Amino acid sequence: MNAAITVSHIERNPELLGQTVVVIGGSAGIGLETARRASAEGAKLILTGRSPERLQRERGPSSVSVMPAKIMQASSWPVESR
């Protein structure tokens, strides 16, 4: 007895279509993988990170905005802003 299994193609819309996602640390590791997944789901991306070179290298499509960020420890902030 030979049973045939039919698999139907399920179409779905990307979950983040039309959304903008800001990824902090988007040039490596978890941030980079998060950016890739969000992009695959249709999101527009804004990537931040400490290395402008890595951000430019990893940005991929031209629809991705990159923003180098200066990271400071809270102890170095002016007292008025804490």
C-alpha positions in Angstrom: 0.0 0.0 0.0 1.4 3.4 -1.0 0.0 6.5 0.6 0.5 9.8 -1.2 0.9 12.9 0.9 -0.1 16.1 -0.7 1.5 19.3 0.6 -0.1 22.5 -0.4 1.8 25.7 -0.6 0.8 28.1 2.1 1.2 31.7 1.1 1.6 34.4 3.7 2.5 38.0 3.8 5.7 39.1 5.4 5.0 39.9 9.0 7.0 43.2 9.1 6.0 44.6 5.7 5.8 48.4 5.9 7.4 48.5 9.3 10.7 50.2 10.2 13.0 48.3 12.6 15.9 49.9 14.4 18.6 47.4 15.3 21.2 48.4 17.9 24.4 46.5 17.3 23.3 45.5 13.8 26.8 44.9 12.4 27.6 41.6 14.1 26.2 38.7 16.2 22.6 38.7 17.3 22.0 42.2 16.1 23.1 41.3 12.5 20.9 38.1 12.5 18.0 40.1 13.8 18.5 42.6 11.0 18.6 39.8 8.4 15.4 38.2 9.7 13.6 41.6 9.9 14.6 42.3 6.3 13.4 38.9 5.2 10.1 39.7 6.7 9.7 42.9 4.7 10.9 45.6 7.2 12.9 48.7 6.4 16.0 48.7 8.5 18.0 51.3 10.5 21.2 49.7 11.8 23.3 51.2 14.5 26.8 50.2 15.7 30.2 51.3 16.8 32.0 50.5 13.6 31.0 52.5 10.5 33.0 50.2 8.3 31.3 47.0 9.5 27.9 48.7 9.2 28.5 49.7 5.6 29.8 46.1 4.8 26.8 44.4 6.4 24.1 46.8 5.3 23.3 44.8 2.1 20.4 46.4 0.2 20.4 50.2 -0.4 17.1 50.4 1.5 19.0 50.0 4.8 20.0 53.1 6.7 23.2 53.0 8.8 24.0 55.2 11.8 27.4 54.9 13.5 26.8 55.4 17.3 29.1 56.6 20.0 28.7 54.4 23.0 29.3 55.9 26.4 29.1 54.3 29.9 26.5 55.8 32.2 29.1 56.8 34.7 30.6 59.2 32.0 27.3 61.1 31.5 26.9 64.5 32.9 25.2 64.5 36.3 22.4 66.7 35.0 21.2 64.0 32.5 21.0 61.1 35.0 
